[in-house]
Amino acid sequence: HPSGKQCQGGLGGGDGGGYRETGEEHQDPHTLGLRCRVNGSTVQDSSTEQLVFKVPTIVAWISRIVTLSPGDVILTGTPPGVGVFRKPPVFLKRGDVVECEVDGIGTIRNRVV
């Protein structure tokens, strides 16, 4: 995404995609659509409206424990549809293509190796 910050892996970190949003582009972070597709089939379709706790509450709680710095990433979990809880369970396999999309931000696409 052209307005985001380029991601870099670091100590204790992992890949977060090519860019990060600064938050200035979105008025309300609690109304963003979220989708996950595996091999083109939608397996998760939700919204940040479903977060149990709103972003300011999450940041305030974490800030009591650790010092947050610009660029830190807070992972909040995943919407319904996780493969292990499906009936029958569905697991990723080598060659599957997984796409995760957030409205207004973009899509990250990875192939399982």
N, C-alpha and C positions, 0 to 999 in steps of 0.2 A: 504494500500500500504506500503510495508516494508520500503521504503526510506522516507516516510512522517513523519510529526510530529503529535503526538497524540493530538486529539482535546479535549478541555474541555469547557463546558459552563461557562459563567461568568456574571458579572453585565452587563445588557443591551445587552447580547448576546443570541444566540440561538444555536441549534444543527447544526454543520457543517459536521457531519460524523465522522468516526473513525480516520481519518488522514488528515493532510494538507501537501501539497507539499511545498518544500522550493524554488522551481524555478530553482534549480541547475540541475535538471534532464532534463529540456527542453530547447533547444537552442532558439526556437521561440514560445512564448506563443500565437502568432496570427495565428497558423496553426493547432489548436487542434479541432478534431471533437467533436461535442456535440449531444447527443441523449436523448430523454425522451420517455419511454414506459409506457403505462397503460395497465395492464393485458396482457402484451406481445405484444401489438400493438404499433408500433412507431407512436407517435403523434407530435414529434418535431425531426428534423434532420438538423443540421446546423454546423457551425464552428466558432471559435473565429475570423476568417477572417472577419466576419460580424459585429464585434464591430464597432460602430460609431466612437469611440475614442480609440486610442491605449493605452496600459497599462501605458507607461511613462507619457502620457498626463493626464490620469485619476489620477495617483498618484500625479503629480505636482499640479493639480487643487485642490484635496482634501487637500494636505499638506498646502495650503494657508489658510485653514479654521481650521483644527485640526492637532494636532501632531500625526503622525502615529507611531506605535511601531511594532517591529517584532511580527508576529502572527496575526496582524489585518487582517480582511477579508473585502474586498470591493465587494459589490454585484452590478453587472452591468446591470441586467435586464434579459430578456428571449428571445429566438429566436421566430420566427413566429410559430403559432400552438396552442396558448393558447385557452383552451376550450371555454371560454365565447365568443370568437370572431368567433368560427366555426359556420357553418350554416348546420343544427341547432346547437345551443350551446350544449356543452358537459361538464358535471360537475362530479367531483369525488364523489363517494358514499362509504359508509361503506363497507369494505372488498376489495376494489380495491387495487392492488399492483402497486406502482409507482417506476420506476427505472430511475435514471438519471446517464448518463455515459459520461465521458470525456476520449478521447483517451490517452493512456499512463499513465493515473492516476487511473482509476477504475470506479466502479459503486456503487452507494448507492441505497438501496432498502428499501422501507417503505410500510407498509400496512395502509390504511386509517381506523381509528377507530371512 
